[in-house]
Amino acid sequence: MSLSIVTLDGSTWDRFAELVERNNGIFGGCWCIGFHRDRGEPGIGHRAAKEQLVRTGEAHAALVLDADGAAQGWAQFGPTAGLGIKHRREYEKQPPPTPDWRITCIFVDKRHRGQGVARAALEGALDQISAAGGGLVEAISEVTDGRVAHGRFLFSATVELFEDLGFTRLRQVGKHAWIVHRHL
């Protein structure tokens, strides 16, 4: 499959929104807003909150397009101050070096999984982070070697994919979850 990467912004919002709507709002209507510390104006729904953050430049993602220009996945990232993490309690017991950037969510349309979309999204996010000055990049992801992992737990891709792209494991923070990092 021929893939290209674009920045999620106001000009690509409609492609992103179509992908999310095609996938029932992602994880029950999350719209990839769950990790944002600022979720927009009080009382607005997840879709409106995400759109507001995208249009004001507060939400960052590498959006993966297929040959027809339809979005098939993304990797959400951003400065650490704007994005929270999963496994916070365990994370804070021994905080790692403070990262400049965090990758929190990688999503692939269910019809296009296993076709390199997650890898393209993560590579695109790393390119965009590098273009913005780079620094220490962190993610919390799941180890899948030797086990079957349900897709709903892999919203931050796999540790193995991150390692393929130069990340190293710092420490375990959940049954299968690890902090991984890389300096760009």
C-alpha positions in Angstrom: 0.0 0.0 0.0 1.3 3.4 -0.9 1.3 5.7 2.1 2.1 9.4 2.7 2.3 11.4 5.9 0.7 14.8 6.5 0.5 17.0 9.6 -2.9 17.0 11.4 -4.0 20.6 11.3 -7.0 22.6 10.1 -6.4 21.7 6.5 -6.4 17.9 7.2 -9.0 17.9 9.9 -11.8 16.6 7.6 -9.7 13.5 6.6 -8.9 12.8 10.3 -12.6 13.3 11.3 -13.7 10.9 8.5 -11.3 8.2 9.8 -12.5 8.6 13.4 -16.2 8.6 12.3 -15.6 5.5 10.1 -14.2 3.8 13.3 -17.1 4.7 15.6 -15.3 7.5 17.3 -12.3 5.4 18.3 -12.5 3.3 21.5 -16.1 4.3 22.2 -15.9 7.9 21.2 -12.5 9.0 22.5 -11.6 11.0 19.4 -8.0 10.7 20.7 -8.7 13.4 23.4 -8.1 11.2 26.4 -4.4 12.1 26.9 -4.8 15.9 26.4 -4.5 17.8 29.6 -6.5 20.7 28.2 -9.7 19.2 26.7 -11.1 22.5 25.4 -14.1 24.5 26.6 -16.1 22.8 29.4 -19.2 21.0 28.3 -18.3 20.4 24.6 -18.0 16.8 23.3 -14.9 15.0 22.4 -15.2 15.7 18.6 -15.6 19.4 19.2 -12.8 19.5 21.8 -10.4 17.7 19.5 -11.2 19.9 16.6 -10.7 23.0 18.7 -7.2 21.7 19.8 -6.3 20.8 16.3 -7.3 24.2 14.8 -5.5 26.1 17.6 -2.3 24.1 17.1 -2.5 22.4 20.5 -3.0 18.9 19.1 -0.2 17.3 17.1 -0.3 14.1 14.9 1.2 12.5 11.9 -1.7 11.5 9.7 -1.2 8.6 7.4 -2.9 8.8 4.0 -3.4 6.0 1.4 -2.9 6.5 -2.3 -6.4 7.9 -2.6 -5.8 10.5 0.1 -8.0 8.9 2.7 -6.7 8.8 6.2 -5.9 5.3 7.5 -4.1 6.0 10.8 -2.2 8.5 12.9 0.3 8.9 15.7 -0.5 11.6 18.2 2.4 13.3 19.9 3.1 16.6 21.7 5.1 18.4 24.3 5.0 16.7 27.6 3.2 19.6 29.3 0.2 19.1 27.1 -0.2 15.3 27.2 -0.7 12.9 30.1 0.2 9.3 30.3 -1.2 5.9 31.2 0.1 4.1 34.3 0.8 7.4 36.0 0.9 6.0 39.5 3.6 3.5 38.7 5.4 5.9 36.4 5.7 8.5 39.2 7.2 6.0 41.7 10.5 6.3 39.8 10.1 9.1 37.2 12.4 8.8 34.3 14.3 11.8 32.9 11.7 14.5 31.9 11.0 14.1 28.1 10.5 17.0 25.8 7.9 15.0 23.7 5.5 12.2 24.3 3.8 9.9 21.8 0.5 8.8 23.3 -1.7 7.3 20.7 -1.2 5.4 17.5 -4.4 4.3 15.7 -4.9 2.3 12.5 -8.2 1.7 10.7 -9.2 -1.8 11.4 -9.3 -2.7 7.7 -5.7 -1.6 7.3 -3.9 -3.2 10.2 -0.8 -5.2 9.5 0.0 -3.1 6.4 2.6 -0.8 7.8 0.3 2.1 8.7 1.4 2.2 12.4 5.1 2.2 11.4 4.5 5.0 8.9 2.6 7.0 11.5 5.3 6.6 14.1 8.1 7.5 11.6 6.0 10.5 10.5 5.6 11.6 14.2 9.4 11.3 14.7 10.1 13.3 11.5 7.7 16.1 12.8 9.3 16.1 16.2 12.8 16.3 14.7 11.6 19.2 12.5 10.3 21.0 15.6 13.7 20.8 17.3 13.8 17.2 18.6 14.8 16.2 22.1 14.0 13.3 24.4 10.9 11.4 23.2 8.9 9.1 25.4 6.1 6.6 25.0 4.5 3.9 27.1 3.7 0.9 25.0 2.9 -2.8 25.3 5.2 -5.8 24.8 3.6 -8.3 22.5 6.4 -10.9 21.9 5.3 -14.3 23.0 1.6 -13.3 23.6 -1.6 -12.5 21.8 -2.6 -8.9 22.5 -6.0 -7.5 21.7 -5.9 -4.4 19.6 -7.8 -2.3 22.1 -4.7 -2.5 24.4 -2.4 -1.4 21.6 -3.5 2.2 21.2 0.2 3.1 21.7 1.5 0.5 19.3 4.0 -2.1 20.5 7.3 -1.9 22.3 8.8 -4.0 19.5 7.8 -1.3 16.9 9.3 1.4 19.0 12.5 -0.6 19.4 12.7 -1.2 15.6 12.8 2.6 15.4 15.6 3.2 17.9 13.8 3.4 21.2 15.1 1.7 24.3 13.1 0.3 27.2 13.5 2.2 30.5 11.4 0.2 32.9 8.1 -1.7 33.2 5.1 0.2 34.5 2.3 -2.3 33.9 1.8 -6.0 33.3 3.0 -5.6 29.7 3.6 -1.9 29.6 7.0 -0.3 29.3 8.4 3.2 29.2 10.4 3.6 26.1 12.5 6.6 25.0 14.7 7.9 22.3 16.7 11.1 21.8 16.3 12.9 18.5 
